[in-house]
Amino acid sequence: MREEIEERCLEIGQYIAEYGATVRAAARRFGVSKSSVHKDMHERLPELSEPLAAQVSQILRYNKAVRHLRGGEATRRKYQSRKTGLDGE
């Protein structure tokens, strides 16, 4: 594995572990695709740091488990802002 990819894997892993970030947030922060983040975290990171990989895996499982709640909340906020925007006119 190239050294720059190894460094990116470790940096993304540390970012997710520190902030509990989602794959989407990590991809945006590091300027890579979500697919790259998935591959880095699930295939490459365990080869580099097993403890960090275990921690990241736990966070990503949690994020996946609650994504439907976050999506519902985002939709609620979207329509709430539309409603208050209409009332204000």
C-alpha positions as CSV (number, residue, x, y, z in Angstrom):
1,M,0.0,0.0,0.0
2,R,1.3,3.5,-0.8
3,E,2.5,5.6,2.1
4,E,0.0,8.4,1.3
5,I,-2.9,6.0,1.4
6,E,-1.7,4.6,4.7
7,E,-1.5,8.1,6.1
8,R,-5.0,9.0,4.8
9,C,-6.4,5.8,6.3
10,L,-5.0,6.6,9.7
11,E,-6.0,10.3,9.6
12,I,-9.6,9.4,8.6
13,G,-9.8,6.7,11.2
14,Q,-8.6,9.1,13.9
15,Y,-11.1,11.8,12.7
16,I,-14.0,9.3,12.9
17,A,-12.9,8.0,16.3
18,E,-12.4,11.5,17.7
19,Y,-15.6,13.1,16.4
20,G,-17.9,10.2,15.9
21,A,-18.1,11.4,12.3
22,T,-20.2,9.7,9.6
23,V,-18.7,8.3,6.4
24,R,-20.2,11.3,4.5
25,A,-18.7,13.8,6.9
26,A,-15.3,12.2,6.7
27,A,-15.4,12.0,2.9
28,R,-16.3,15.7,2.7
29,R,-13.6,16.6,5.3
30,F,-10.8,14.8,3.5
31,G,-11.9,15.4,-0.1
32,V,-12.4,11.8,-1.1
33,S,-15.5,9.7,-2.1
34,K,-17.6,7.8,0.4
35,S,-16.5,4.6,-1.4
36,S,-12.9,5.5,-0.6
37,V,-13.7,6.0,3.1
38,H,-15.5,2.7,3.2
39,K,-12.7,0.8,1.6
40,D,-10.1,2.6,3.8
41,M,-12.0,1.9,7.0
42,H,-13.0,-1.7,6.3
43,E,-10.1,-3.1,4.3
44,R,-7.0,-1.0,4.8
45,L,-7.3,0.3,8.4
46,P,-7.4,-3.2,10.0
47,E,-4.0,-3.9,8.4
48,L,-2.6,-0.7,9.9
49,S,-4.1,-0.5,13.3
50,E,-6.4,-3.1,14.7
51,P,-7.5,-1.2,17.8
52,L,-8.3,1.9,15.8
53,A,-10.2,-0.2,13.2
54,A,-12.3,-1.8,16.0
55,Q,-13.1,1.6,17.4
56,V,-14.0,3.1,14.0
57,S,-16.1,0.0,13.1
58,Q,-18.2,0.4,16.3
59,I,-18.8,4.1,15.5
60,L,-19.8,3.3,11.9
61,R,-22.1,0.6,13.0
62,Y,-23.8,3.0,15.4
63,N,-24.1,5.7,12.7
64,K,-25.7,3.1,10.3
65,A,-28.1,2.0,13.0
66,V,-29.4,5.6,13.6
67,R,-29.3,6.9,10.1
68,H,-33.0,6.5,9.6
69,L,-33.6,8.7,12.7
70,R,-31.2,11.4,11.4
71,G,-32.9,11.3,8.0
72,G,-36.4,11.7,9.6
73,E,-35.1,14.6,11.7
74,A,-33.6,16.3,8.7
75,T,-36.9,15.9,6.8
76,R,-38.9,17.3,9.8
77,R,-36.6,20.4,9.9
78,K,-36.9,20.9,6.2
79,Y,-40.7,21.0,6.3
80,Q,-40.7,23.0,9.5
81,S,-38.5,25.7,7.9
82,R,-40.8,25.7,4.9
83,K,-43.9,26.1,7.1
84,T,-42.3,29.0,9.1
85,G,-41.2,30.6,5.8
86,L,-44.8,30.6,4.5
87,D,-46.2,32.0,7.8
88,G,-43.7,34.9,7.7
89,E,-44.9,36.2,4.3
